[in-house]
Amino acid sequence: MTAFTCRSCGSSRGHLVLDLGVQPLANNLLRPEHLAGEEPKFPLRVAVCGDCWLLQITDIVPPVTLFNEYVYFSSVSEALLLHARSAAERYLSEFELSASSLVVEAASNDGYLLKNFVAARVPCLGVEPAKNIAEVALSRGVPTLNQFFNSGTAARIVSERGQADLVLGNNVFAHAPDTNDFVSGLALLVKRRGRVVLEFPYACDLIEHLEFDTIYHEHVFYFTLTALEPLFARHGLEIFDVERLQIHGGSLRLFAGPRGAHRVRQAVSQLRNEEVAKGITGLGYYEMFAERVKALRESLLRLLRELRDQGHRLCAYGASAKGSTLLNYYGIGRNGFDCLDFVVDRSPAKQGRLTPGTHLPILSVEELLARRPRHALLLTWNFAEEILRQQQAWRDLGGKFILPLPEVKIV
């Protein structure tokens, strides 16, 4: 690629992996009265650095545009609440956190995770850039700073509260365009014997399971351990443990701290060796990804056409960011292949709005039973087990879900 600069190591050796076209902001859910105006859209392309092998989008949207008002509330998902509570209980016990400790979470959302530390009477502080969501967290008793997390915010927290025993970041690390500044903030904030624990979608799972819909403008990066180790070392931090998680289609939980502060566990070298064996430091690993995604697209469109031609009513489930990427790249919606009547979603904050780019009306999940479509395209496939259980009544009446990836199938 020309005019490429890696946002981690500064290399100019970039290689285009996938071009998803010009897309709207994935969480910019429109109100009906907004249709008369111009909807902002931006190129959505992902490339890999040929030196540090960090996957990253090439066209950045200013964070204030993305996060000033946000419609994603973590507490809507029962599975995510259970995951958060389990993690918090583990950290409280394993790290021996107490009333003299400090826990800080970057992008703390509506307090879904930190509320567990509040209940345990462990001092904590959330850092949440979206004002509307920060206000919800505060109303629930979770101390929250309405700021973006960066080195400046970290320095402010240290000056006011001191350094943290535990710094958390679930599904935020990939959102920060200046990844060096973000990691610098982690290094400033964490105590010498403290810990940083981050969770994020794992790039190898994305590629191998064809999870291209995880790519949207908020997700600037798609991380591997190989790409992260030099980034953390640059700021005096060391990754001392990693864990593979099933959540969100495959994630990594990464443990880091000041260099030499913690024993580096075997899981780190094991995952590093696995990545090398997969070939992630060579272009061959990435070259077939785009072709496989195109084939997946044709498979789903073919099925939707067949169902429509048979007279079946179709809708979608989940007005998610990943759903926006899929619908817009596939050309499904009011401005393309108009085969879906509506989208349902559990979040009241999304209901009554329209999907970005494709302009499908977002209704409550109760409309599945009220309108009785025959099939629902499951855009929030990462919570499939939870959703299939919740919608058993509709399924008992003959309703079926269409899973769009890693292969198209009806359940």
N, C-alpha and C positions, 0 to 999 in steps of 0.2 A: 504494500500500500504506500501511496505517497502522502506526505503531510501527516504521518503517524508519530505520536510521541506517547510512549508507555507512561501511564499515570503512577506507576510504581518506581521503575528503574530508570526512566527517561530514554530508553532505547527508541531508535527510529525504525527498527525492523519489525513492522507489523504485517500480518497476513489476514485477509478477510476470511471469516469462517461462515457467516450467514447474514444475508440481507433480507430483512422482513418488510422492506418498503417504507413508505412514509405513513406514520401512525399517530393517532391522537394520544394524549396522556392517558394512561390506562385507568387511573382513578378519577379522571375528570368527568364524573357523571353529570349529564346535562339536565337542566330543568326544561320543560316543554317550551317555555318562553325564550330560551336561549337559541332555539333552532334558527331564528332569523339572523343571528350573528355569525361571524366566521369562527369556526372551531380550529384552535391551534393544533398543528400537526408538525411532526419532526421526523427526520430519517431515523430508522432503527436498525443499526448494523452492529454486529459483534465481530471483533477481531482478536487475534492472539498475538502476544508479544513474542518475537523470535529469540529473545534473550532470557527473560525470566519466566516466560510461558504463562503469563497472566491473561486470562480471557477478560475482555472489557468492551463496552459499547464505545462507538467512535464519536457520537454526537451527544453532547451534554446539554441537559435542560437545567437552568438555575434551580437549586434546591428550594428557594423561596417560592417559586412557581409551583413546585410539586407538593409542598408540605404546609403551606400557609393554612389551608383548610383541608381536612382529611376525612375520608368516609369509612376507613377501615378501623373497626373496633375489635380488638383481640378477644374480648370477653364474649363475643357472639358465638364462638366455637367451643363446644363442650370438650372436644378432644384437646384443644390448645390449653384450656383451663386446667385440665387434668395433667397435661404435660408440664405446665408451669408449676403446679403445686408439688408434683413429684420431684422436680429439679430443686425447688426451694427447700423442701424437706431434706433432701440429700445434702445440700450445701450447708444448711444450718448445723447438721450433725457432723459431717465430714470435716468442715473447716472450723468447727467449734466457735461459731459466731455467738455473740452475747450483746448485752446492753452497752458494752464499751466498744463495739465494732461499728463500722460504717460500710453500708452496701450502696453502691451507685449503679443505676442502670441507664444506659444510653438508649434513647427512643423507647421510653417506658410505656407508651401508648396509654391505655385507660387505667393502668395500675393492676392489670391482670396478674402480673408476676410479683411485683413488690408488695401487694396486699398481704402476701404470705409472710413477709418479713415484718410488716406492721403488726400482724396478729401475734407474731412471736416476740414482739417488743424489742426487735433489733433495729437500731436507727438506720434509715435508708433515705435515698433521694433519687427521684426520677428526673431525667432530662428529656423533655418531649417538645419538639418544635411546633406541632400543630396546636394552635390555641384552643380550638374547640375540644380536642381530646384531652389536653392538659387540664382543662376546667373540669372535665368528668372525673379524672383521677383525683384532683383536689377535693371534689365533692365526696369522694369515697374515702377520704382520710389518708391519701397517699401523698406525701410531700413531693412536689413536682416543680421543677424549674422550666419555664417555657422558653427554651433555647435549643439551638442545634448543638450537638456534641462536637467539640473540636478542641484544639490545644488551649484556646483562650478560655473556653468554658471550664475545662479541666483546671486551669490555673486559678480561676475564680473560686471553684469549689474547694481547692486546697487552701486558699487564703482564708476562706470563711469556715470551713468544716474540718480541714486537715485531709490527709491522704486516706484512701479507702482500703479496707481489708479485702473487699471483693468488688470487682467491676464487671458488670454484666452487659451483654449486648446480644439480644436475640433478633435475628433478621433485620439488622441495621447496618452491619459492617459493609455489606455490598452496596449500600445506598449512598455512601459518602464519597463524592467525586475526588476530594483531596485525601487519598488514602494514607499518604505519609503524615499529614497533619492529624488525621484521626488516630493513627497508631502513636504518634507523638503525644497526643492527649492521654491515651491509655498509660503510657510510660510515666507521664507527669503525675497522674492520679493515683496509681497503685503503690501501696507500701512496699518496702524492700522484701518483706516476706508475704506480701499479698498476692492475690491471684486475679487474673483476667479470664473470664469464661465467655466465649462467643459462640453463637450458633448461626449457621447460614447454609443455604442450599449448596450442595457439593457439585462442582463442575463435572466430575466424572460421571455422576448419576445423571446429570442433565444431558450429557452427550450420549451416553450408552442407552438411556431410556427414552430418548427423543423428546425431552421435556423443554422444547423450544419456547413454549408459552411462559416459561419462567423469565424469559428475556423481555424486559420493558424498560422504559426510560428511568424509572426509579432504581432499578438494579444495574448499577454501573459496572459491577464486577461479578465474576463467577470463579470462585476460588478453588485452588488445589493446595495441598500442603507444600508442594514443590515451589509454587509461586509465593507462598506466604513466608517461608522461613527466612529468605534474605530481606524481605520487607520488615519483619519484626527485629531481626538482628541489626538492621540499620538504625534502630531506635533504642538499642540496649535491652531488648526483650528477647526471651527464649521460649519457644513452644515446647512444653514438657510433657504434654499428653494430648491425645486425640481420640475421639469416639465417633463411630458411625451411628447415625440415627435414621429411623424410617420416616420421620415426620417430613411433610412437604415434599414427598417424592424422593427423599434421600438428602440428608444434611450431615454436616460435620459439627461436632462440639469440640472446640479447641480450648485448651488450657495453656495459659502463658503467664510469665512473671519476669522480674528482672533477671538478667543473665546470671546463672549460677545459684539462684535462690532455691530451686527445686530440682529434685532428681528427675532426669529425663527418662521417661518410661519407654519400654520396648515397643509400644504401639506406634511411636513416632517413626522409628526407623523401619518398622514393618510396613506402615502405610507409604512411606517414602519409596521403599523398594517396590511396592505394588504399583505405584504410579509410573515408575521408570519402566517396569515390565509391560505395562499397558501401552507405553510409547507416547506419553503426553509431552515429551520433550522433542517430538518430531511432528512434522506437518501431516504425515499420513493418518494420525489419530483423528484429525479434524476434517480431513478432506471429504469423507463420505457423509458427514453429518447433514449437510445441506441437501444432498440427493435423497437421503432417507426421509428427511422432513417433507420434501416435495411429494414423495410417494405416499406418505401418510396423509397428506392433504388430499390427494386424489382419491384415496380409499374412503375418507369420511364424506367427501362431496358426492361420491358415487352412491353411498348408502343413503344419504339424505335425499338425493334425487329419486331413488327407488321408492323410499317411504312416502315422499310427497306424491309421486305419480300413482301410488296405491291408495291415495286419499287419506292417509294418516295425518292427524293434527300433531304438530311438533312445537316444542318450546325448548328453553334452556334453563338449567338450574345453576345459579351462582353468578351474580354480577361482579365477578372478581377481576383483578388486574390481569391474571393469566388468561381469563376468558376474553378480555379485550384484545390481547395480542392474537389469540387464535382466531377470533371472529374477523378481525380486520385483515390479517394475513390471508385467511381463507376466502375472504370476500363474502361472508355470510351476514345478512342483515338488510335493513331497509334500503341501503344504498348499493346492494349487490345481489347475491342469490337470496331472495326474500322467501325463506322457507320456514322461519321460526315466527310464531305468533307473539311471543313475549318471553321475558326472563323472570324467574322467581328468585327471591333472596330473603333470608331470615332477618337481615339488618333493617330496622325501621329507617335508618339514616339513608338507605339507598332506594327504598320504595317510593314510587312516584316520580322517579327520575328516568333518564334514558341512557342507554349504554353508549360509551364514547365511539364516535365514528359510525357505528352501525345503527344507532338510534332506536333500539328496541325498548319498549316500555318495561320497567322493572316493577313487578308486583309482589305481594306477599306470598309465602309458600302455601298458604291456604287455597290459593287459586288452582293448585294442582287438582285438588278434590272438587273445587267448584266448577272448573272448566273441562276437566277430564281429557287433557291431551293424551295421545297414545304413547308418545315417546318424549323424553326430556334429555337433551344433550348436557351431560354433566361436566360443566366447565370447572367446577371445584373438585376435580377428581382426586386431589390430595387428601380430601376428607370423605372419600367414597364410602368407607365402612360406616361412619357416623351418619351420613346422609341417607344411605339405603335403609338403615335402621329407623331413622326418624320418619321416613316416608313409606313405611310398610303398608299403611292403609291404602294409599294410592296404588301401590304395587299389587295389593290384593285384588284391586278392581281392574287389573290388567295393564297398569302403567309400567313402562320399562325405561330404564336409563341407557343412554348410549355413552360408553366410555371412549374418549377420543384418542387416548395414547396409553402406553407405548404402542398399542395396536388397537384398531377400532373393533369394538365388540358391544353387543347388546346384553344387558343383565336385567 
